[in-house]
Amino acid sequence: MPFMMLAFLTFALAVAPCDVLADVSRPSQQTNDNKIGVLLINHGSRSETWRNGLLQLESHVAPTILKNPSVKGVTTAFMEYTEPSIATRLKEFDREGFTDVILVPIFLTVSPHTFDDIPTIAGMKEDPHSVQQLKIEKIERYTPKAKTHLTPPLDFTDMLQKNLLRRVTALSHNPANEGLVLIGYGDETYDKEWVELFDKAADFVKQRTGIAEYSYGWCGHIANYKPEETTAAINTVLNKKRTALVIPVLVAHDEMFQIKIIGDGIAKVSNHADRVVYKPDAILPDPDVERWVINITDEYVKKARTLVSEAR
């Protein structure tokens, strides 16, 4: 079993007792029909462009999700930096009498945010490190009356591979002379999972384009938000190939990352105007991501309804 799937299954078992306790403490839910809400959770950003990308995702998937008669609301929450926060949205669902909330993390892969922080914020688990960190960052926690169900993040599908193939193909002109550079946010705790994800994606692209040379780098806190790692990753490819195709593996567009950090890293490469091809785009918008959100939501709505039916 792949490590990332095993990690998520372990996580699911860790938070499952909250669902059981929720059924016991809320007997009224056993006699009422489900009123299910869907909360699309993302990291949050100070960039309005970034936030709008996630809100656009909501606007694209909500009409289809709401066709399910059990789903009465679809909305978005930002984990940090801006409102509406996860706690704010969960309070809204409680005020409106929702019985269940499906939490859908729009995160690229497993991380402390998806594994610890989000379930701790929503009262699904009590991770001491997360509790302390959330206090420091002044992120509010709230345990809702509604029962919460947390889905896996995006990388449990082949979505990223297809996304990168499309973006690489749009930039490529001579695969034999090109190398691929993937720049992601990165994470110290789950570095192995991030590298595994990138390696698989790069191999997928290689098999379909012939672009064999590949390197990666980080632009988030693991790299202290500095451009030098981007520069180093590009130079690794340029030592063997004429041209480097640089792809930001970030969920949405944030000027600080795509323009400032990655852009500055490219600017430090010798003769970059002739040897580096770069488009400061992001994973979103992507119809495959939209389909994933719709499908995973439908799967978890069915699970929520089954739990209530079994409890009756």
N, C-alpha and C positions, 0 to 999 in steps of 0.2 A: 504494500500500500504506500503511495507517495507520501513523503513526510508532511506536506502541507495539508493533505486530506486527513492524515492521522492527527495532526495538530487540531484541526477543526473538530473532528469527532471527539477528541479529548475535551475540547472546550464545551461542546454540546452537552457532554455528560456532566461537566462541572456546573453548568447553569440549569440543567434539567430540574433539580429539586425545587427551584423557585416556581416552576410551572405546577408541580404537584401541590405545593403549599398553597398556591394561588387558588386551585380548585377547591381545596378544603375551606379556605377562609372566605370564599365568595359563593355560597350555595345558591344565591339568587341567579347566578349566571347559568346554572344547570337547568333552569326552567324557562329561560328567555332565549330568543333567537340571537345569534351572533350579530353584533354590530362591530364590524372590523374596520380598523384604520390602518393605513400604510404610511410609514414614515421613512423617507429616503434620507439617510444620514451621510453627510460628507464631512471632511476635515474642517472646512471653514477657511476663509482667507480674508485678508484686508482688501484684496483686489475685487473691484466690482465686476470686472470682466470674468473673473473666475467664478464668482457667485452666480452671475447671470447664466453661465454655462450649465450649472447644476439646476437652476430654476427652469431653464429651457428643457432639460431632461425630464423634469417633473411634468411640464406642460405637454410633452410628447407622449408620455406613457399613461398619464392619468385617465384620459377618455377610455382607453381599452381596459384598464384595471377596474374602473368604475362600472363596467358592464356586468361584473359579477355582483348579483344582488346583495351578497353579504358584505361587500365593501362599501362603506358610506363616506370615506374620506381618504384623500391622498395628499400628502404635503411633504415639505422638505425641512430638515433641521441642520444647522451648522454646529459641529462639535465645539469649536472655539473661535475666538476673534470677533464674532458678530452674532446678532440675533436674527431670527429666532433660534434659540438653543434647543438641545434635546429636551431639557427639563421644561422649557416653555411649551413645546409642542405636546409633551406627555400630559401636562396640566390641562391643556386645551382638550385633548381627547377625553380626559376624565370628566371635565365639566360638561361635555356633550354626551356623556353616558356610553362611551365605547366599551365593549367587553374585552376586546383583543386588539393589540397593535402589533403589526408585522414590521420589524426593524430591518431595513435593507441597507447595509453599509456600502456606499459607493466608493470603495477603497480598492486599490489595485491588488493587494495581496495581504496575507496575514501580517499583523503587527501588534504591538502593545495596544494600539487604539482599538482594533477590532477584537482582540483576544481579551483584553483587560478593561480598558477605559470605558468603552461604550456600555458593556454589561454592568460595570460598576456605577456609571452615571444613572442607568435605568433601574438600578436595584436588583439586578439579576445575579450578581455575585459581589463579594466583598474582598477585593484585592487590596491589601495594605499599601503596597507601593502606589497603586493608582489613586487610592483615597488621598494619600499625602500629596501626590503630584497635582491632583485636581484642586486641592485646597490652595496650593501655591499659585496655580494658574487661575484661581477664582472661577472655576467651572462648577456650576450648580449641579447637585445630584437630586434625583427625584424618583421615588418608587411609586409607580402609578397603581391605581385601583384596577385598571385594565391589565389583563395578562399579556405579557410580552413574549414575542417569538423572534429570535434573531437568525437571519439567514447567513450563509457564507458570503465572503467578498468575491470580487469579480474573477479572480484567477482560477476558480474552480470550473472554468469553461475554457474553450480554445479561442475566446474572443480576442485576447491580446495578440495572438499569433496572426490572426486574419487582419487585425487593425494595422499592425506593423507592416505586414506584406503590402497592403494597399498604399500606405504612406511611403514606403521605400520604393515601390514600383513607380510612383509619381515623380520621384527625384532622380531615379537611376537612368543613365544613358549608355554606360559601358561597363557592365558588371565585372568583366575580367580585370579592369583597372581600379575597381572600387572596393572599399571596405566599409563596414557598418559600425557606427558608434551609437550605443544606446546610453542615454543619460536619464537616470531616475532619481527619485528622492532618496531612497535607501533607508536602512534601519539597522542599528547595531545588534539588536536582540535577534532579529530574524535575517541576518545577512545571508545565511545559507539558503534560505527560501527565495530571497530576492535574486541571488546569483543563479539558482536553479531555474527560476522563471525566465530570466533573461537568456540563459544558455539555450533553453528549449525554444524560445521565440526566435533567436538568431539562427538556430539550426533549421527551423521551419522556413525562414526566409531564404536561407542558403539553398535548401533543396528545391526551391521554386524559382530562384533568380540566378543562382550561380555565384552570388556574392559570398565568397568563402571567408574572407578576413573579417574579424569582429573583435571589438573591445567594448568595455562599458565603464561608466563612472557615475558618481553620485553628486547631487547638487543640494541636498538637504542638510539637516543638522549633523549627519555623519561626516559631511565634508566641511562643516562649519560655515555653510552657505558661501563658500569661496569658489571662484572659477577655475582655480589651478587644476582640480581633478578633471574637469572637462578638457582642459588643454592637454593634460597627460594622456587621457584616453584617445584623443584625436591623434596625437603624435605617435602613439603605439601603432595605429593603423597606417599612418602616412610613412612610417619606416618601411612598409612593405607594399603599399599601394599608392597610386597616383592621386586618388581622390577619396575623401572621407565623406560619407553620408551621415549626418548627425540627426538623430531622431530623439526628441524629448518624450520620455515614457512617463508622462504626467497626465492625470485624469482630465484636468482642464487648464486653460491658459491663465497664467499669473505673470504679470509683467516682471516681477522680481526674479522669477526663475527663468522663463523662456528668453526674456530680453536682457536682463541685467547679469545673472549668474552664467547661464549658458552662453549668451551673446558675448559677454566679456571674455569667457574662456576661449571662444573661437577667435576673438580679436587678438589674442596672445599667440596664436599659431602663425608661424612664419609663412608668408605668401598665402594666407587663408582665403583671400578673394578668389584665387585661382584653384585652390586645392580642397576647399571645404564647401559642401552643399548643405544648406540648412534652411528649414522652414519652421518658424517658431509656433508650431501648432500643438495639438494635444490629442489625447484619445477621443475625447468628445469634440464634436458630435459624432455619433456612430450608431447606425440602425441596429447593429448587433448588440450593443450595450442596452439599447432600449428593449429589444426582444428578450435579453437576459433578465432585465428588471421585471418585465411582464411575466415571464415564465416562472421565475423563482418566487414571485409574489403569489401567483396562482397556486403553486405547489404548497406554500406555507399557509395560504388561506384554507386549502383543503385539510391540512393537518389540524388547524385550529378548530374547524368545524367537526372533525372526527373526534377530537378530544372532548368537546362538549357533548357530542352524541353518546360517547362511551360513558360519560359521567352521569347521564340521565338514568 
